Amino acid sequence: MKLVERVAARLAHGVRGWVAMGAVVLFALFTAVVLPAQAEAAAFYTVRYGAPDTSVWYFPEDLYAAAEAWGRDGRAAYVHARVTFDVIWPLVYGAFLLTALAWVWARGAASGSRWRGVALLPVVAVALDYAENTCTATVMARYPARTPVLAELAPFFTAGKWLALSASFVLLAIGVIVALAARWRPRSPRPG
């Protein structure tokens, strides 16, 4: 646990307002420009069967059903998206959440507080996202062959990713409130 506390402390001292704001702008631009284009590109294969990894939970058979429904071109497009767009997207949302959480919790929690460690939760989300993408893309690429271990692991990685992402956004909202409260809290006068 000492490593997490050390890294969180370094983040709290190292993330400047302009870095957090840059990550917010990048996240907003990516969300406004790239995500809609990616959703439109995926629409041609997901219209008949939605992508299971956009759900909080699914079963391995849902992956195989999607692979069947999408056909060869849909599976190829899905794999291509996982090795292009989905390599960059987790880095974008991860950088946004990491810097934003570090910045607000550095202002809302006292130095040495374990609450500053919540800034590292997006690292977990990004790692789980990459694990999910590796599993699901491999299942799609190998279809109609079965991919037993990866197909069974994928739903767990997906659920963990969504849980870590949801918790990160909730903790960001709480952090903003805590930071604002700390900023407006009256300071006690110094003795002397």
C-alpha positions in Angstrom: 0.0 0.0 0.0 3.0 2.3 0.5 3.6 2.4 -3.3 0.0 3.6 -4.0 0.4 6.3 -1.3 3.7 7.4 -2.7 2.4 7.6 -6.3 -0.8 9.4 -5.2 1.3 11.9 -3.2 3.5 12.6 -6.3 0.4 13.0 -8.4 -1.1 15.4 -5.9 2.0 17.6 -6.0 2.7 17.1 -9.7 -0.6 17.7 -11.4 -1.0 21.4 -12.1 -4.2 23.1 -13.0 -3.2 23.6 -16.7 -2.4 19.8 -17.0 -5.8 18.9 -15.6 -7.5 21.5 -17.9 -5.6 20.2 -20.9 -6.8 16.6 -20.2 -10.4 18.0 -19.8 -10.1 19.7 -23.2 -8.7 16.6 -24.9 -11.4 14.4 -23.4 -14.1 16.9 -24.4 -12.8 17.1 -28.0 -12.4 13.4 -28.3 -15.9 12.9 -27.0 -17.4 15.5 -29.3 -15.5 14.6 -32.5 -14.0 11.1 -32.4 -16.7 9.1 -30.4 -19.6 10.0 -32.7 -17.5 9.0 -35.8 -16.6 5.7 -34.1 -20.2 5.0 -33.2 -21.2 5.7 -36.8 -18.5 3.4 -38.1 -19.6 0.6 -35.7 -23.3 1.0 -36.6 -23.0 -1.1 -39.8 -22.2 -4.2 -37.8 -23.9 -3.5 -34.4 -27.3 -2.7 -35.9 -28.2 -6.4 -36.1 -26.6 -7.3 -32.8 -25.3 -4.9 -30.2 -21.7 -5.1 -29.0 -21.7 -7.2 -25.8 -18.8 -5.3 -24.3 -20.9 -2.1 -24.1 -23.0 -3.9 -21.5 -22.1 -4.1 -17.9 -22.4 -7.9 -18.0 -22.7 -10.5 -20.8 -21.9 -14.2 -21.2 -19.3 -15.8 -23.5 -22.1 -17.0 -25.7 -23.1 -13.4 -26.3 -19.7 -12.8 -27.8 -20.1 -15.8 -30.2 -23.6 -14.7 -31.1 -22.3 -11.2 -32.0 -19.5 -12.8 -34.0 -22.1 -14.8 -35.9 -24.5 -12.0 -36.4 -21.8 -9.5 -37.6 -20.3 -11.7 -40.3 -16.8 -11.6 -41.5 -16.8 -7.9 -42.4 -18.3 -6.9 -39.1 -15.9 -9.0 -37.1 -13.0 -7.5 -39.1 -14.3 -3.9 -38.4 -14.7 -4.7 -34.7 -11.1 -6.0 -34.5 -9.8 -3.0 -36.4 -11.6 -0.7 -34.0 -10.1 -2.5 -31.0 -6.5 -2.1 -32.3 -6.9 1.5 -33.4 -9.5 3.6 -31.7 -9.6 1.5 -28.6 -5.9 1.8 -28.0 -6.2 5.6 -27.9 -9.6 6.1 -26.2 -8.6 4.5 -22.9 -5.5 6.7 -22.7 -7.7 9.8 -23.3 -10.3 9.0 -20.7 -7.6 7.6 -18.4 -5.5 10.8 -18.6 -8.6 12.9 -18.0 -9.7 11.0 -14.9 -6.2 10.5 -13.5 -5.3 14.2 -13.7 -8.8 15.5 -12.7 -9.0 13.2 -9.7 -5.4 14.0 -8.6 -6.1 17.7 -8.9 -9.4 17.9 -7.1 -8.4 15.5 -4.3 -5.1 17.3 -3.8 -7.3 20.4 -3.0 -9.9 18.5 -1.0 -7.9 16.1 1.1 -5.1 16.8 3.5 -1.5 15.9 2.6 -1.0 12.2 3.4 -4.7 11.4 3.2 -5.5 8.1 1.7 -8.3 9.8 -0.3 -5.6 11.1 -2.7 -5.2 7.4 -3.7 -8.5 7.5 -5.6 -6.6 9.2 -8.4 -5.1 5.9 -9.4 -8.4 4.2 -10.0 -8.5 5.2 -13.7 -5.3 3.2 -14.2 -7.3 0.1 -13.1 -10.1 1.0 -15.6 -7.6 1.4 -18.4 -5.8 -1.9 -17.7 -9.2 -3.7 -17.5 -10.3 -2.0 -20.8 -7.1 -3.2 -22.6 -7.6 -6.7 -21.1 -11.2 -6.7 -22.3 -10.2 -5.5 -25.8 -7.6 -8.2 -26.1 -10.1 -10.9 -25.2 -13.0 -9.8 -27.3 -10.9 -8.9 -30.4 -9.2 -12.4 -30.2 -12.6 -14.1 -29.9 -13.8 -12.1 -33.0 -10.6 -12.8 -35.0 -10.6 -16.5 -34.3 -14.3 -17.0 -34.9 -15.8 -19.6 -35.8 -13.1 -21.3 -33.7 -13.8 -21.1 -30.0 -11.5 -19.2 -27.7 -12.4 -20.7 -24.3 -10.3 -18.9 -21.7 -10.5 -15.4 -23.2 -14.2 -15.7 -23.9 -14.8 -16.5 -20.2 -12.5 -13.8 -18.9 -13.9 -11.0 -21.2 -17.1 -10.4 -19.2 -15.2 -10.1 -15.9 -12.8 -7.5 -17.5 -15.8 -5.6 -18.9 -17.7 -5.6 -15.6 -14.5 -4.5 -13.8 -13.9 -1.7 -16.3 -17.4 -0.3 -16.0 -17.2 -0.5 -12.2 -13.9 1.3 -12.1 -15.0 3.9 -14.5 -18.3 4.6 -12.7 -16.5 4.8 -9.4 -13.9 7.2 -10.9 -16.7 9.6 -12.1 -18.5 9.4 -8.8 -15.3 10.1 -6.9 -14.6 13.0 -9.3 -17.9 14.5 -8.5 -17.4 14.0 -4.8 -13.9 15.3 -5.0 -15.1 18.5 -6.7 -17.6 19.0 -3.8 -14.9 18.3 -1.2 -12.4 20.6 -2.9 -15.0 23.4 -3.1 -15.9 22.9 0.6 -12.2 23.0 1.6 -11.7 26.2 -0.4 -14.6 28.0 1.3 -14.0 26.6 4.8 -12.9 29.4 7.1 -9.3 29.3 8.1 -8.5 29.3 11.8 -6.3 32.2 12.8 -2.7 31.4 13.5 -1.6 31.8 17.1 0.8 34.5 17.9 
